[in-house]
């Protein structure tokens, strides 16, 4: 059963972007959108460049605090840092989400009632989750509590190339329908399929139960596997222990032994193909009102190259340990040696499939005047049968055809201090834009800072309406 979670750990894809005038690549959030210019060419790498990071629990103030005696900011792990404040800020399950993309080629052109687009992009996405119990154990050992649930400790990350071809059709300016097909070529991936980990501790014994399954496609990496099909930890340790090798620029010189050359099929992701589909619409039910919706990233990647399937299942009891970070490490070494023997990791090399995190947008806008419009958009991201929701309202102003701006306010989970802005400027054929959902918030409430996203882009645009009139084009970009 899917779980509905109103949380700020959703990937922030610049919701302010959804309403921006004059930004050709707004069609990336709704393929039905048709720009006001008849054609555009994006500058390589910067059409657009995107970065985002977000935590659903931690803020700047939870990690860094001002230390007056030292005259500088210190982290919670500093001897004078507030570790308990850090722990109190955590939720039972915590998510850190990050992503970046760069579009190398971006083209769009109008032909009668159709608008066609083509984009070639590099994308990296990461979703890390961990329980509060894990942080409690790492910081305090078993002094405060004796039972720990580390389940759902997971990392899901992908790097892939995306070739996207889109088309939109304008039905007499009242209804626009669009779709985009995307060929995906995977370079690397880590997918956590299952992560059930529980630890019970006492003066007499520690009991660890775990059931873990992780799939990975790791190009350029050759992990040692013993004759029984288990990961050879001793071989890895012999290559990476700092006291047994020289260092070169701070990197163990033996580490290259784990790295193998790969051909062009690995570099370009040809052996890891995938496909995704986007679709959306804009509809004008009455004058001055537009409703819209889009569904993005309905797709998958089939991983068939540089494969590792890690499985580990344990029910192990270690007797006679009580451990804190201040203890002599001999007991810890004994525990780790015993755990290593009891928690061997079996490795196979089978192909697997990973799915993209789909996104759904629902929007509505009202055009107060020809230069001013207000809008709202609800967005949910679906990841591992969980829904991560956001809501954004914005005011958009286009005083003349060469300039448009937007101010937005967003709710991400329990974080209500999210002010965004966007600016798009056109001079002759050159268009520049910068959009963020959080930068103003970081300025006004720096201690509450928990996320950041931005995107910027440069385009050459042709056949634009110099007056900035929005006639014959949808109100929601």
N, C-alpha and C positions, 0 to 999 in steps of 0.2 A: 504494500500500500504506500502510495506517495505521501510524504510528510510535507505539510505546508509550514514554512518558517519565514516569518517577517524579520529579515536580518540584513545587516549592512555588509555582509561578506560577498555580496554580489559583485561580479566584475563591473566596473563602472565604465561604460562605453560612452561617456560624455552625453548624458541625456539632453543637455543644453543644445547639443548638435542637432537634435531632432527638429528644432524650430528655426534654425538659422537661415536667414535670407542669403542669397548670393553664394552659397557654398555648394559647388557642384557635387562633391562627394557625400552630401547629405543622403544620397540614394543608397549609401551603405547601410543605413538604418531602415529605409523603406524603399524597396526597388521600384515602387510605383511613382516615386518623385521624379518630375521632369524639371531640370534647371531652367532659369530664365534665359540663359545663353544657348545659342544653337549648337555650340560645340566647345569642347575644352580639352586641353592636354596638361596633365599634371607633371610637375618637375620630378625627375627621378629621385627616389628616396624620401622626398618631402611632399608626397601627394596622397595621403598625409603621412606624417610621422606621429605615432601614438605611444603613450606610456601610461600605466596605471598600477597602483598598489593600494590595497585596502585591508584593514583588520576589522573584524566584527566585535572586538573586545578591547584591544589595547589602544591607548592614546599616548601622545608624546610625553605627557606628565607622568605616566606610569612607568616609563623606561628611563627617562632623564629627569633629574631634579637638580636645582641649583644648590651648590655647597658653598656657603659663605666663607668657611674657614679656608678652603682651597681656592676660592674665587673662580670657580668654573662649574660646568655641568658635569654630573657624574651619573653613571648608570646604576640600576638597582643591584648589580653584582659587585659594586665597589664596597670595600669594608665598611664605609659609612652610608651605603645605599639602603633604601627601604625595600627589602625583599618582600615583606608582608604586604605592602601597598601594591606591589606588582601582582602578587598572588590574588589579592582581593579584587583586582580589576578583571581577572580572567572569568570566563563563563565555563560551565561544565564542558562544553565543546567549543573550541576556538578555531577560527579559520583565517588564514592569511592568503590573500589572492593577489596575483600579479600578472601582468601581461604587457606585451610590447609588439608593435608591428610597424613595418615600413613598406610603403607601396612604391615599387620600382617603376611600374607603368600604370598610368591611369588615363583612359580616353573616354570621351562621350560625344555623341553627335545625334542631331535630330534629323529625321527623314519623314516628312509629312506628319502623321499623327503619332509616329513611333519615336522613341528615344532609345538609343543603344549605348551600352557601356562595356568597357573591358578593363580589367584590373589584374595586375600581377603583384602579389604581396608576399612578404616574409612574415611569419607569425610565431610568437612564443606565448604560451599560456601555462600558468601554474596555479595549483590549488592545494594548499597544505592545511591539514587539520590535526589538532592535538587536544588532548583532554587536560583539564586543570590538574588532575591527579598526576600526570606526567611531570608538570612543572613543580608540583608539591614534592614529589619524590626526588627530583634532581636537586632541589634547593635544600630541603630539610631532611632528606632520608626518611626513615620511619619513626622519627621522634614524635610527630604530631598525630599521624594516623597510621594504621597498620594494614588497611586494605586499599588497594589501588586498582582502578580500572583504566587501562591504557587503550581500550578498544577504540576503533575508528582513527587511530594514528595512521595517517595516510598522506601520500604525496602523489598527485597526478599532474604530469607535466608533458607538454608536447611542443615540438618545433617542426613546422611544416611550411611548404610552399603552397600558395593558393592562386589558381588561375580562374577568374570569374568573368562570365559573360552574362549581361543582363539586358532586358528589354522591357519597356513600358509603353502602354498604349493609352492615348487620351480620348475618351468618349465624350466629345462635345463639351469639354471643360467642366463637366459635372461629376465625372467618374474616371479615375485613372487606375489601371490595373498593371502590376508589374511582377516579374519573376527573374531570378538570377540562378544560373547553374554554375557550380564551382568544382573544378577538378583539384583534388588535394594530393600532394606528394609529400609523404612523411619522411623526415630526417631522423628524429629521435623521439623516444617516448618512455614514460614510466607510468604504469597504471596499477594502482592498488586495488585488487579485487576483493580481498577479505583481510580484516585486521581485528582479531579478537584476542586481547591480551589482558590477563588479570594476575595480580600479584598479592599474596597474603603473607604478612610477616609477623613474626613473634620472636621472643627471646630464644626459643628453642629451634625454630625452623622457618625457612622461607619456602613458599610454594608458588611456582610459576606455571600458569596454563596459557598456551598460545596456539592460535591457528591462523597462519598468515599465508596469503597468496599474492604475489606481485609479478606482473608481466612487464617486460622491458625490451625495448629495441635500442641498443647502445652502440652506435657506430664508432669505429676507431678504438673500441675497447675489447680486449681478449682476456676474460677472467679465467683463472686456472680452476679446473674441475678435476677432482681425483677420479680414480678408476671405478669407484662405487657410485659416481654421479652426484657427489656433494661438492659444494663450494670449498676450495682448498684455502682455508683461512691462513694456515701457516705460510703458504707460498706468498700470499698477499702481504702478510706481515713482514716477511723477509725482504720484500721489495720496498716497504714504506716505513720501516722503523728508522727513526732519525739517528739512533745511537749506533747503527750498523752500516751507515753509508755516509758518504760526503754529500754536501748540499750544493746545488747549483742554482743560484738566484733564489734560494729559499725553497726549492722544490727537490724532493728526493730524486737522486740521479737514477735510481732503479725504476722509477715510475714509468718511463717510456717502455719498459718491458711489457706493460699492460696495454700499450697502445699499438694498434695495427693499422697499416695503410688501407685505404678503401678506394674503390674505383668511382667513376663518375656516376654510376647508378646509385651509389650511396649518397653522394654529394647532392644530387638532384632529386632524390627520393623516388626514383622510378620504380623501385622494387617494393615500395610501400604506398600503393595507390588508394585513393579514397574519393568520395563524392559527397557534395552537400547541395542543398536547395534552399533558396530564400523566396518568399513571395509576400505581396502586400497590396493594399489598395488605399486610395483617397476618395472620399465621397462627400459631395456638397448637398445635403438634404434641403437646406434653405439658404438664401442669400446671406453671406457673411459668416457662415458656419461650415466647418469642415470636420468630419470624423475620419479617422484612419486607423489602420491596424497592419501589423507585419509580423511574420514569423521568420526567424533567421537560424541558420546553422542546423538544419535538419540533415545530419550526415554522419559519416564514419570514415575511419582510415583502417585499412587492413595491413597489419604489420607482418612482414615476411622476411625481413633482413636483420642481421646482427641480433638474434633473439636470445633472450634469457627468461625462463619461467622459474621464479623462486618460490618454493613451498617449504614451510616449516611448521611442524606440529609438536607441541611439547606438553607434558604434564610431569613436572620435575620438582622434587623437594630437596632443598639444601639445608642441612641442619647446622645450628650453632652460630648464627650471625646476627649481630646488631650493628648497624652501620650508620654513620653520619659522615658528612664531608670533612669533618675535623679528625676522623679516626686515622690511625696508621693504615697505609694502603695495603699492607700485607693481607688483611682480611678481604679487602676488595679484590686483590689479585686472585686469591683462592676462589672467591665467588665467581669471578669472570672465567677462570679456567674451567671450573665445574660447569658453568652455564654453556661454555663453548662446546664442551663434549656432549651436553644434553640437548643442545639446540642446533644441531647441524642443519644446514640449508641444502635441500635437494634442488638440483638444477636440471631443467629440460630445455629443449629448444623447439617449441611448437609455435606456429603462427597464431595470431590472435587479432581481435578487432577492438578498437576503442571508438567511442562515440563523442561527438562534439557536444558542448553544452548549449542546448537550444535556448533562444531568447524570443520572448513575445512582447510586442509593443502595442498598447492601446492608447490612442491620442484623440484629443479634441481641441479645436482652436476657434476663437472668435475674433473677427477683424473689426476693431472699433472704428478705425478709419483706414484709408488706403496706405497709411504709413505706420500704423500701430496695430499690433495684434497681441492677444493673450492666449496662452495655451496651457494644457496640462497633459502629461503623459505618464501612464503606469507601465512599468517594465518589470518582467520577471525572467529570471534565468533558471534553467532546470539543469541540475547537476546531481547525478546519482539518485534520482527520484525525489530530490528535495527542491523546493522552490525558494529562490532568493529574490525578494521584491524591493522595488524602489518606486518612489513617486516624485515627480518634478512638476513645478509650475513655473512659467516664464512670461516675461514681458519683452516683446520684440519691437524694435523701432528702426525704420529705414527712412531717414530724412530725405535722401535722394538716391539716385541709382548707383552711386559709387560707394556708398557706405551703409552698413547695417550693424546693429548691435543687439545684444540680448543680455538680460539679467535673469537669473533663475534661483529658485529655492528648492532644495530636495530633502526628502526624508529617506535615510538609509537605516533600517532597523531602529535601534534606540538612539541613533545619532540624529539630532535635529538641527545641528549647526552646520549647514551646508549651503553656502552661497556660491553661485557660479556666474561666469560671464563669458561672453563670446563677442568677437569683433571680426568683421569681414570688410576688407577695403579693396576697391578696384580702381586702378589707374591705367587707362588705355586697355591693352590686352592682359595686363598683369593683375592677378587676384591673389591676395594674401589673407589668411585667416588664422586666428588663434582662439581656442575654446577650452575651458576648464570648468569642472563642476565644484572644485574645492579651493582654489587658490585664494579667493577673498576670505574664506573662513580661516585659513591658516594665518592670515594677517590679523584678523580681528580677535580670534581665539586660538592663539598658538599652542596653548597647553592642551586644548581639546583636539588637536590635530590627530586624525587617525587614518587618513586616506588622502590620496592625491591622484588626479588624472589630468592629462592635457593632450591635446592634439593640435598640430599646426600643419599648414599646407600652403603650397604655392602652385598656381595654375596659370596657364595661358588660356584666356577665354575669348570667344569670337561670336559675333552676332547677338550681342546683348542689347537689352532695352535700356537706353541711357537714362530714361525718365524714372526708371525703377517701378513702373506700373506693374501691378500684380494681376492685371487682367489676363485671361487665358492661361493661367497656371494655378496649380493647387495652392491653397493657403498654408498647408503644413508641408514643410520641406522634408 
